Amino acid sequence: MPHEISPSPRIRRSPYYAATLEEGVTAFSTYNHMLMPTSYGDPEAEYRRLVEGVAMWDVAVERQVELTGPDAGRLAQILTPRRLDRLAVGTGWYVPVCDHRGVLINDPVLLKHAEDRYWFSIADGDLLLWARAIAAERGLDVTVVEPEVAPLAVQGPRAEDVIAALFGEEIRAIRHFRFREVELDGIPLVLARSGWSRQGGFELYLLEPSRGVDLWHRVRAAGRPFDIGPGAPNPAERIESGLLSWGGDTDDATTPFEVRMSRYVHLDAPAEVVGIDALRRIARAGPARHQLGAVFDAGGPLAAPDLWCQVTLEGTLLGHVTARAFSPRLGTIVGMCLVDRRLRPGDRVGVSLPDGAAAAATLAGFPLV
Amino acid sequence: MPHEISPSPRIRRSPYYAATLEEGVTAFSTYNHMLMPTSYGDPEAEYRRLVEGVAMWDVAVERQVELTGPDAGRLAQILTPRRLDRLAVGTGWYVPVCDHRGVLINDPVLLKHAEDRYWFSIADGDLLLWARAIAAERGLDVTVVEPEVAPLAVQGPRAEDVIAALFGEEIRAIRHFRFREVELDGIPLVLARSGWSRQGGFELYLLEPSRGVDLWHRVRAAGRPFDIGPGAPNPAERIESGLLSWGGDTDDATTPFEVRMSRYVHLDAPAEVVGIDALRRIARAGPARHQLGAVFDAGGPLAAPDLWCQVTLEGTLLGHVTARAFSPRLGTIVGMCLVDRRLRPGDRVGVSLPDGAAAAATLAGFPLV
């Protein structure tokens, strides 16, 4: 049953807010203390647009934690066990951020703007507090702030056409996770080939929040020939594609090894990296759990998709389904699982649904589609 | 215009969730990555209940950051500039938590359970990350976790009667901010005289989340003779009473001196307290802003109560109204202001409303009623 979201000064609006109202936004979530549009009333159309055409998303909630100053690079490296030696200016890398126990506390994209300027483009947690604490406790010469930057994502197989229509054909040469500063009729932006889907696309990091609605309208107009429409990070597509939702798929014990980030944990990272000792120990012991997809047997409604569900094999509890959504392409419910590593793709498992019903699912590797 | 809140595994349910559905909850906010009921469809009745009778609130979102171990007391002191020498076991104190710049990053109640066990009962920010960072960077022997504790607030002039009906007449002797461990038919609780209103009342910190609905029903039944009903932290009452909403009334520069917490900043606190040097400097210079109430001239709707409004005096911008609500007792809109310290109670100011309209208000000290 739907419930209202109450307005609160604790929960900020996006610079695109008025534009999303014009588009008929019907539902929001909150993320990093901001409102995030989650639906425009037609989930099927929003999904089709993303996987077959092009969608535009207000993801201003994807906040930046900016490091500037002489020790910016050193702090960036201290905060992640991924070695940054080869991170070039103009490149973004997906990086784990761990606490001293080796537990994953965020999974940002780290954008290197200059040797002395970085952005962590963060998941839903106050990484700003963490970064400031570490910087100050270690006496580093660095400033850590959350700048007024608001990403707008353009995602889907036709996204590149829309971006080329706006910025010229040469942008087609931008490689995955590369970015550059651009202007659109005086609107300052960082343009990156990135985004929280596996359908391809770009993110426009708006640097001047007062131009949000203006930017939205320009992208909308350029996308009209490609049938662009509004959308949001898509629960079904991201499960099909195996994208992690930190805070939703993780708990207070989840390590990067458990959520398919092992290749971003470099055990030879510098000794001053937070959590590196713990990560070495955990790597030796091997992770207890891992992430797999689940394809549910057809039938049965999607009760309470906000709740984790128990996964059982022959009556033994072996983990959880951490997220579920209806996959239009598979015609059934799909799930993201965090389960005992003894479970493998192809295994048939039982799932206890929140309404008390029992379901059956087949485990699978990603992508599911 | 009301919008739906989308279900998400990132945003947890309270142990009282099913009970609040039974009560007809109509709206939620989010707070500390959880759903917080904000209305049951009759704001006027919810307000009256709180100021004239008794209301029960699901405030499970008020999370605990628990410190345990030999260095728990030392870490608690490091995290706040309020001197804790005289904090006795069984007492909770309202404490500022500041970063190294002296900026307020949370305003919890600190409950001392034992010499080696403390809870920070927190506002809407990931203090868990902050506390863990400081503890680990300083090499302290302390464990920092968020336990599964879910407060239920019973607030209003008849709250004590309800609590006495449940726990016996002797609880009337519990003084403000004192707490004790109790049981209610096997439900383990911490019972504290506290709560985010100035109408008096208690908070029941549920220690066994599976008993949430059970506890709700028992409080409901005991409150029936006193006409108890559901409610939520009340935007109007808290402004009338001058209670701070951290994250709503504050920005990334707000110091405790600006938000009426000066008496909880002890400049002779130990040198290892985070931010103490900065606080001494700020105290010498004097804060730039302070908090006052605003009573709006009658008339005019409450447009977009989530937005800050500019406060002007003869055309000069002198601060913001950080929150607004309709006060049934004053019959007009009231506001919480963070303004230049040259502004004083009694001053007449202009306010730019979000819909573009101009309003006039009179500044006032707290409480407003």
Interface residues (C-beta under 8 A of the other chain):
Chain A: M1 P2 H3 E4 I5 S6 P7 S8 P9 R10 I11 R12 R13 L21 V25 T26 A27 F28 S29 T30 Y31 H33 T38 S39 D99 H100 I105 D124 G125 D126 L127 L129 W130 R132 A133 I134 A136 E137 R138 V145 E146 S245 G247 G248 D249 D252 V274 A304 P305 D306 L307 W308 T322 A323
Chain B: M1 P2 H3 E4 I5 S6 P7 S8 P9 R10 I11 R12 R13 L21 V25 T26 A27 F28 S29 T30 Y31 H33 T38 S39 D99 H100 I105 D124 G125 D126 L127 L129 W130 R132 A133 I134 A136 E137 R138 V145 E146 S245 G247 G248 D249 D252 V274 A304 P305 D306 L307 W308 T322 A323
